[in-house]
Amino acid sequence: MKTKRGPTHDVEISRRSPNSVVNISDYTLSPLELKVLNMGLSFCPTPRWDSFQLEKDLQRFYRNIRLKVHFNELPSTVVNRLGTTSSQSREAGITLGSLGLRNPSSFVPPKTNHAVETFINLLDRDIKETIHEQRLGLLPVRHNLSPIEKQALDTKSENRNIVIKPADKGGAIEAGIDRNTHDLCIDLLNLVLRENFFLFEDDFFVQTCGTAMGSNVAPAYANLYMDHFEREYVYANPIFQQNALVWYRYIDDIFCIWQGNHTSLQTFYEAINTIRPELTFTLTYHNSEVTFLDTKVLKNSLGNLSTDLYSKPTDCNSLLLCNSCHPKSTKDSLPRSQFKRVSRIVSDPDLKATRIQEMSTKFKARNYPTDLLETESTKILNEIEDDTSRFKNLDSHLYIVTTPLCAGYTI
């Protein structure tokens, strides 16, 4: 008789329960809802028939095919200049194309490619035949949910107070209350925004106004607040509506083109500076030149705007050293990305070539191979087009304004 050596276990191993739903909410799931949820979050019900949505999807698909074929046959210079702009911006000399942007196009290409049109006609014919056969009952749809199961799924989908999500482990499904998640987010935001402790010279302080520097939530919080501030007090200001031609903001830096006089600009500046005591706007403006982030904006006597690369006097060459232990792909991509940045910012083609050469010199100082720099700079220079007409025919008295926003803190 053989004996089995080793430790023995008295724990009974049972089969997994067919119910994989863990309900941690106060909501009681009905047996039918549990049955539907036990089908799994990856279960796909047979979709309902929607002929209108099918027609929309088909027309979008046909248009995408025609667009790809149409633009594949056009020169790249023609494609790059396509786009739509508003008449108001066009009259002011500012277009989305000049800013490197464009409105969503509604262009429908002509039906000139016979191969594409033959494919579309055949596909459209086959789909219509399938629809006709289905309506006659020749192609019955086999639904994988019963009517009462569909009703239970719809009821659960309409209930916004409960959240269904996969469990962290074990492949189970959790049902929880969305209100708890909302309250948790509010509590965490209060903790981050109101409980900002810091140490200075062996003493602890609490920041009583504003959000902590370096906090991950700070940019999103500042953007949300400034968006509300602009909607309430900037865009609704009558002086702003009459004189502001352009207003762009990047978190706490604002670029504005003001078509009014100096007095109206100062009046508007003083008005927005008295709304919130915790916000202090500082104003920098000039009739012909101003800097915004890493861009210098210039206006000539004809009222045309151009852009150039801007670096602070205290900036140093902080590019990544070539012998740094980074992946080769990362180091090889840095010159091209910086050359591309120069090409996008500098509007004058001759000056653009000069700035690219200056950037190449900085990379050489950080021991980047010359052949890599020459290859990448040549690619960018070959892509340069004459875009000196970014902004044209602006009135010569317009002010170019930047308004860095400084938040005041009370400790």
C-alpha positions as CSV (number, residue, x, y, z in Angstrom):
1,M,0.0,0.0,0.0
2,K,1.4,3.4,-1.0
3,T,1.3,6.3,1.4
4,K,1.2,9.9,0.4
5,R,3.9,12.1,2.0
6,G,3.8,15.8,2.6
7,P,1.5,18.2,4.3
8,T,-2.2,17.6,4.2
9,H,-4.9,20.2,3.9
10,D,-8.4,20.1,5.2
11,V,-9.6,23.0,3.1
12,E,-12.3,22.0,0.6
13,I,-11.8,23.4,-2.9
14,S,-15.2,24.2,-4.3
15,R,-16.2,25.3,-7.8
16,R,-16.5,29.0,-8.5
17,S,-19.9,30.4,-7.9
18,P,-21.8,31.3,-11.1
19,N,-22.5,34.7,-9.7
20,S,-19.5,36.9,-10.5
21,V,-21.2,40.2,-9.5
22,V,-20.2,41.8,-6.2
23,N,-22.7,44.5,-5.2
24,I,-21.1,47.0,-2.8
25,S,-23.8,49.6,-3.3
26,D,-27.1,50.2,-1.5
27,Y,-29.0,49.4,-4.7
28,T,-30.6,46.0,-4.8
29,L,-30.0,44.2,-8.1
30,S,-32.9,42.2,-9.4
31,P,-32.3,38.5,-10.4
32,L,-32.8,39.5,-14.0
33,E,-30.2,42.3,-13.7
34,L,-27.8,39.9,-12.0
35,K,-28.3,37.4,-14.9
36,V,-27.5,40.1,-17.5
37,L,-24.4,41.3,-15.6
38,N,-23.1,37.8,-15.2
39,M,-22.9,37.6,-19.0
40,G,-19.7,39.7,-18.6
41,L,-18.7,43.2,-19.4
42,S,-17.3,42.1,-22.8
43,F,-20.7,40.5,-23.8
44,C,-22.0,42.3,-26.9
45,P,-25.8,42.2,-27.4
46,T,-27.2,41.9,-30.9
47,P,-27.6,45.5,-32.0
48,R,-30.9,47.0,-32.8
49,W,-31.5,47.8,-36.5
50,D,-31.1,51.5,-37.3
51,S,-31.4,52.1,-41.1
52,F,-30.8,55.8,-40.7
53,Q,-27.5,55.3,-38.8
54,L,-26.4,52.7,-41.3
55,E,-26.9,55.2,-44.1
56,K,-25.0,57.9,-42.3
57,D,-22.1,55.5,-41.6
58,L,-22.1,54.4,-45.3
59,Q,-22.0,57.9,-46.6
60,R,-19.2,58.8,-44.2
61,F,-17.3,55.7,-45.4
62,Y,-17.8,56.6,-49.1
63,R,-16.6,60.1,-48.5
64,N,-13.5,59.0,-46.7
65,I,-12.6,56.7,-49.6
66,R,-13.1,59.5,-52.1
67,L,-11.1,62.0,-50.0
68,K,-8.1,59.6,-49.7
69,V,-8.1,59.0,-53.5
70,H,-8.7,62.6,-54.3
71,F,-5.9,64.1,-52.2
72,N,-3.6,61.3,-53.1
73,E,-3.7,62.6,-56.6
74,L,-3.1,66.2,-55.7
75,P,0.3,67.9,-55.1
76,S,1.2,68.4,-51.5
77,T,1.4,72.1,-51.9
78,V,-2.3,72.2,-52.9
79,V,-3.3,70.0,-50.0
80,N,-1.5,72.1,-47.4
81,R,-3.3,75.2,-48.5
82,L,-6.9,73.8,-48.4
83,G,-9.1,74.9,-45.5
84,T,-11.9,77.1,-44.6
85,T,-11.9,80.4,-42.6
86,S,-14.5,82.7,-41.3
87,S,-15.2,85.9,-43.2
88,Q,-14.6,88.0,-40.1
89,S,-11.2,86.5,-39.5
90,R,-10.4,86.8,-43.2
91,E,-11.3,90.5,-43.2
92,A,-9.0,91.1,-40.2
93,G,-6.2,89.3,-42.0
94,I,-6.1,86.5,-39.4
95,T,-7.0,83.0,-40.8
96,L,-6.9,79.6,-39.3
97,G,-4.6,78.6,-42.1
98,S,-2.1,81.3,-41.1
99,L,-2.2,79.9,-37.6
100,G,-1.6,76.4,-38.7
101,L,-5.2,75.4,-38.0
102,R,-8.3,74.7,-40.0
103,N,-12.0,74.3,-39.6
104,P,-13.5,70.8,-40.0
105,S,-14.0,70.5,-43.8
106,S,-17.3,69.6,-45.4
107,F,-15.7,69.2,-48.8
108,V,-17.1,66.4,-50.9
109,P,-14.6,65.4,-53.7
110,P,-15.9,64.8,-57.2
111,K,-16.8,61.3,-58.3
112,T,-14.0,61.0,-60.9
113,N,-12.2,57.8,-60.0
114,H,-14.0,55.0,-61.8
115,A,-12.5,52.2,-59.7
116,V,-13.7,53.8,-56.5
117,E,-17.1,54.6,-57.8
118,T,-17.5,51.0,-59.1
119,F,-16.6,49.6,-55.7
120,I,-19.0,52.0,-53.9
121,N,-21.9,51.1,-56.3
122,L,-21.3,47.4,-55.9
123,L,-21.1,47.7,-52.1
124,D,-24.2,49.9,-51.9
125,R,-26.1,47.4,-54.1
126,D,-25.1,44.4,-51.9
127,I,-26.1,46.2,-48.7
128,K,-29.4,47.2,-50.1
129,E,-30.1,43.7,-51.2
130,T,-29.2,42.4,-47.7
131,I,-31.5,45.0,-46.1
132,H,-34.3,44.0,-48.5
133,E,-33.9,40.3,-47.7
134,Q,-33.9,41.0,-44.0
135,R,-37.1,43.0,-44.2
136,L,-38.7,40.1,-46.1
137,G,-37.7,37.7,-43.3
138,L,-35.2,35.8,-45.4
139,L,-32.4,36.7,-43.1
140,P,-33.8,36.5,-39.6
141,V,-31.9,38.2,-36.8
142,R,-31.0,35.9,-34.0
143,H,-31.0,38.0,-30.8
144,N,-28.9,36.8,-28.0
145,L,-31.0,38.6,-25.3
146,S,-34.7,38.0,-24.6
147,P,-37.0,41.0,-24.5
148,I,-37.1,41.1,-20.7
149,E,-33.3,40.9,-20.6
150,K,-33.1,43.8,-23.0
151,Q,-35.5,45.7,-20.8
152,A,-33.4,45.0,-17.7
153,L,-30.2,46.2,-19.6
154,D,-32.0,49.4,-20.6
155,T,-33.1,50.0,-17.0
156,K,-29.6,49.5,-15.7
157,S,-28.2,51.8,-18.4
158,E,-30.6,54.6,-17.4
159,N,-29.7,54.3,-13.7
160,R,-26.9,56.9,-13.3
161,N,-26.6,56.4,-9.6
162,I,-24.7,53.1,-9.9
163,V,-21.5,52.3,-11.6
164,I,-20.6,48.9,-13.0
165,K,-16.9,48.2,-13.4
166,P,-14.5,45.2,-13.4
167,A,-13.0,44.3,-10.0
168,D,-9.3,44.8,-9.5
169,K,-8.6,41.1,-9.1
170,G,-10.4,37.8,-9.8
171,G,-12.3,38.8,-12.9
172,A,-15.5,39.7,-10.9
173,I,-17.8,42.6,-11.6
174,E,-18.4,45.4,-9.0
175,A,-21.5,47.4,-8.7
176,G,-21.0,50.7,-6.7
177,I,-22.7,54.0,-6.1
178,D,-21.4,56.9,-8.3
179,R,-22.2,59.3,-5.5
180,N,-19.4,57.8,-3.4
181,T,-16.9,58.4,-6.2
182,H,-18.1,62.0,-6.6
183,D,-17.8,62.6,-2.9
184,L,-14.3,61.0,-2.8
185,C,-13.1,63.3,-5.6
186,I,-14.5,66.4,-3.8
187,D,-12.7,65.2,-0.5
188,L,-9.4,64.7,-2.4
189,L,-9.7,68.1,-4.1
190,N,-10.3,69.8,-0.8
191,L,-7.3,68.0,0.7
192,V,-5.0,69.0,-2.2
193,L,-6.3,72.6,-2.5
194,R,-6.9,73.5,1.1
195,E,-4.4,71.5,3.2
196,N,-1.1,72.8,1.6
197,F,1.5,72.5,4.3
198,F,5.1,73.4,3.7
199,L,8.3,73.8,5.8
200,F,10.3,77.0,5.9
201,E,13.3,77.5,8.3
202,D,12.1,74.7,10.6
203,D,8.6,76.1,10.8
204,F,5.5,74.7,9.2
205,F,3.1,77.0,7.4
206,V,-0.3,76.4,5.7
207,Q,-1.1,78.1,2.4
208,T,-4.5,79.7,2.8
209,C,-5.0,81.0,-0.7
210,G,-4.4,79.4,-4.1
211,T,-3.1,76.0,-5.0
212,A,0.3,74.5,-4.3
213,M,3.1,74.9,-6.8
214,G,4.0,71.6,-8.5
215,S,0.7,69.9,-7.6
216,N,-0.6,67.7,-10.4
217,V,-4.1,69.1,-10.1
218,A,-2.9,72.8,-10.2
219,P,-2.9,73.3,-14.1
220,A,-6.4,71.7,-14.5
221,Y,-7.7,73.7,-11.5
222,A,-6.2,77.0,-12.8
223,N,-7.6,76.4,-16.3
224,L,-11.1,75.7,-15.0
225,Y,-11.0,78.8,-12.8
226,M,-9.7,81.1,-15.6
227,D,-12.2,79.7,-18.1
228,H,-15.0,80.7,-15.7
229,F,-13.4,84.1,-15.1
230,E,-13.1,84.8,-18.8
231,R,-16.7,83.8,-19.5
232,E,-18.0,85.9,-16.7
233,Y,-15.9,89.0,-16.7
234,V,-13.7,89.2,-19.9
235,Y,-15.9,88.1,-22.9
236,A,-18.9,90.0,-21.5
237,N,-17.0,93.2,-21.0
238,P,-18.3,95.9,-23.5
239,I,-14.8,97.4,-24.0
240,F,-13.4,93.9,-24.7
241,Q,-16.1,93.2,-27.2
242,Q,-15.4,96.5,-29.1
243,N,-11.6,96.4,-29.2
244,A,-10.2,92.8,-28.7
245,L,-9.4,91.2,-32.0
246,V,-7.6,88.2,-30.6
247,W,-7.5,86.7,-27.1
248,Y,-5.4,83.5,-26.5
249,R,-4.5,82.1,-23.1
250,Y,-2.1,79.4,-22.1
251,I,-2.9,78.7,-18.4
252,D,-1.7,82.0,-16.9
253,D,-0.2,83.7,-20.0
254,I,-2.5,85.7,-22.4
255,F,-1.8,87.1,-25.8
256,C,-4.2,89.7,-27.2
257,I,-4.4,92.0,-30.2
258,W,-6.1,95.2,-29.2
259,Q,-7.6,97.5,-31.9
260,G,-8.6,100.3,-29.6
261,N,-6.5,103.1,-28.2
262,H,-4.3,103.3,-25.2
263,T,-7.0,104.7,-23.0
264,S,-9.5,101.9,-23.7
265,L,-6.8,99.3,-23.1
266,Q,-5.9,100.8,-19.7
267,T,-9.6,101.0,-18.8
268,F,-10.2,97.3,-19.6
269,Y,-7.0,96.3,-17.7
270,E,-8.0,98.2,-14.6
271,A,-11.6,96.7,-14.8
272,I,-10.4,93.1,-14.8
273,N,-7.8,93.8,-12.1
274,T,-10.5,94.8,-9.6
275,I,-12.8,91.8,-9.9
276,R,-10.9,89.3,-7.8
277,P,-8.4,90.4,-5.1
278,E,-6.5,87.1,-5.4
279,L,-5.8,87.7,-9.1
280,T,-3.4,90.4,-10.3
281,F,-2.9,90.9,-14.0
282,T,0.3,92.6,-15.2
283,L,0.2,94.3,-18.5
284,T,2.9,94.4,-21.2
285,Y,2.0,96.0,-24.5
286,H,3.7,97.5,-27.5
287,N,2.7,98.9,-30.9
288,S,5.2,96.8,-32.9
289,E,6.8,94.0,-30.8
290,V,5.9,91.7,-27.9
291,T,6.9,88.3,-26.6
292,F,4.6,85.4,-25.7
293,L,6.1,82.2,-24.2
294,D,8.8,81.2,-26.6
295,T,7.5,83.4,-29.5
296,K,8.3,87.0,-30.4
297,V,5.5,88.7,-32.4
298,L,6.4,91.7,-34.6
299,K,4.3,94.1,-36.5
300,N,5.7,96.2,-39.4
301,S,4.6,99.6,-40.7
302,L,2.2,97.9,-43.1
303,G,0.3,96.2,-40.2
304,N,1.6,92.7,-41.1
305,L,2.5,90.4,-38.2
306,S,5.4,88.0,-38.2
307,T,6.8,85.6,-35.6
308,D,10.3,84.8,-34.4
309,L,11.8,82.5,-31.8
310,Y,12.3,84.1,-28.4
311,S,14.7,83.1,-25.7
312,K,15.1,84.8,-22.3
313,P,18.5,86.4,-21.7
314,T,19.1,84.0,-18.8
315,D,18.4,80.9,-21.0
316,C,21.3,78.4,-21.4
317,N,21.9,75.4,-23.6
318,S,20.1,72.7,-21.6
319,L,19.6,70.3,-24.5
320,L,20.1,66.6,-23.6
321,L,23.7,65.5,-23.8
322,C,24.3,63.0,-26.6
323,N,26.2,60.6,-24.3
324,S,23.2,60.5,-21.9
325,C,22.0,56.9,-21.3
326,H,18.7,57.5,-23.1
327,P,17.4,55.3,-25.9
328,K,19.0,56.0,-29.3
329,S,15.6,56.7,-30.8
330,T,14.9,59.4,-28.2
331,K,18.2,61.2,-28.9
332,D,17.8,60.9,-32.7
333,S,14.4,62.4,-32.5
334,L,15.4,65.5,-30.5
335,P,17.1,67.5,-33.3
336,R,14.1,67.0,-35.6
337,S,11.6,68.0,-33.0
338,Q,13.5,71.1,-32.2
339,F,14.0,72.0,-35.8
340,K,10.3,71.5,-36.3
341,R,9.6,73.8,-33.4
342,V,11.7,76.5,-35.0
343,S,10.0,76.0,-38.4
344,R,6.6,76.4,-36.8
345,I,7.4,79.5,-34.8
346,V,9.6,81.5,-37.2
347,S,7.5,82.9,-40.1
348,D,10.2,84.4,-42.4
349,P,11.9,81.7,-44.6
350,D,15.3,83.3,-44.5
351,L,15.2,83.9,-40.8
352,K,13.9,80.4,-40.3
353,A,17.0,78.9,-42.0
354,T,19.2,81.1,-39.7
355,R,17.4,80.0,-36.6
356,I,17.6,76.3,-37.6
357,Q,21.4,76.7,-38.1
358,E,21.6,78.3,-34.6
359,M,19.7,75.4,-33.1
360,S,22.1,73.0,-35.0
361,T,25.0,74.8,-33.3
362,K,23.5,74.2,-29.9
363,F,23.2,70.5,-30.6
364,K,26.8,70.3,-31.8
365,A,27.8,71.8,-28.5
366,R,26.1,68.9,-26.8
367,N,28.1,66.4,-28.9
368,Y,25.4,65.4,-31.4
369,P,26.8,63.9,-34.7
370,T,27.1,66.3,-37.5
371,D,25.6,63.9,-40.1
372,L,22.4,63.5,-38.0
373,L,22.0,67.3,-37.7
374,E,22.6,67.9,-41.4
375,T,20.1,65.2,-42.4
376,E,17.4,66.5,-40.1
377,S,17.9,70.2,-40.8
378,T,17.9,69.5,-44.5
379,K,14.5,67.7,-44.2
380,I,13.0,70.6,-42.4
381,L,14.5,73.2,-44.7
382,N,13.0,71.4,-47.7
383,E,9.6,71.6,-46.1
384,I,9.7,75.4,-45.6
385,E,7.2,77.4,-47.5
386,D,6.8,81.1,-47.8
387,D,4.3,81.9,-45.1
388,T,5.3,85.5,-44.5
389,S,1.6,86.4,-44.9
390,R,0.4,85.0,-41.7
391,F,-1.2,88.3,-40.7
392,K,-1.8,91.0,-43.3
393,N,-3.4,94.4,-43.5
394,L,-3.8,94.9,-39.7
395,D,-4.3,98.5,-38.8
396,S,-0.9,100.1,-37.9
397,H,-2.2,101.5,-34.5
398,L,-3.1,98.0,-33.1
399,Y,-1.5,97.1,-29.8
400,I,0.0,93.7,-29.2
401,V,-0.6,92.7,-25.6
402,T,0.6,90.0,-23.3
403,T,-0.8,89.8,-19.8
404,P,0.9,87.4,-17.5
405,L,-1.3,86.5,-14.6
406,C,0.2,86.5,-11.1
407,A,-1.8,84.9,-8.3
408,G,-1.4,86.5,-4.9
409,Y,-0.9,84.2,-1.8
410,T,-1.6,84.8,1.9
411,I,0.5,82.7,4.3
